[in-house]
């Protein structure tokens, strides 16, 4: 039951004025003392039944305003959600898997990366889940909690949408959902797609532009495309908001990544504070993994109250995508 990890110093080139820096300044100006655990890269973030020996692999960066000296510990918990209880519910509640201290980090640099490689057999053994009881669309969750020496602890529940949003500058979701999948060809569910709103969100269609979405494969069974909203059309001096939308292909389900930015913001200065999206509950038959011509994305707007300070209620939305 070991979690193998490598600590690598991150060297960043000096940047000029950018929207990312502006996002950092906005959040930093409204934060007393905090820390982030930014997602830097995702190599393999699914449990692939077609190749179950491939480990879960991703990379994060820890940062605080005291170059790591504010850190007390980072706690990693693991849990399992049985989303196919027809043959019995084998769900397991969260258990502490490992704690990290400052001594685990390379303190020679202000920015430090941690590359995780977690064997699937270790995941099963630790949670006491048998391989023959898991099914496609079931879910493991890796959840981090960052605690500082001043007693403050940070999770997704007490962090702003600008911090936890997928694809944002900070990109620090804390939990990572590992869905059980069966491998699909990297070329399937890629290319140009038109989109049609089957069920509008709170303010109308969630996805407006571009008219053609370009879907790409980022890793095993994970696809991603970009959406935009041009506030110059509605707000004088407004800006163009971009957001990456990622989803997992798990047998007959297209499952949106949690905390996806919607590109819906209420003011130009709050561009990093956007309405966040997440997966709906009823995802069965949202796609046919052997036919990528048409599929649906079913999701929730303002998931877990992350409404971008827009007063946006939790609202379900459905978008149908058709290959061109």
Secondary structure, 3 states (H helix, E strand, C coil): CCCEEEEEECCCCCCCCCHHHHHHHHHHHCCCCCEEEEEEEEEECEEEHHHCCCCEEEEEEEEECCCCCCEEEEEEEEEEECCCHHHCCCCEEEEEEEEECHHHCCCCCCCEEEEEEECHHHHHHHHCCCHHHCCCCCEEEEEEEEEECCCCEECHHHCCHHHHCECCCCCCCCEEEEEEECCCCCCCCCEEEEEEEEECECCECCCCECCEEEEEEEECCEEEEEEEEEHHHCCCCCCEEEEEEEEEEECCEEEECCCEECCCCCCHHHCCCCEEEEECCCCCCCCECCECCEEEEEEEECHHHCECCCCCCCEEEEEEEEEC
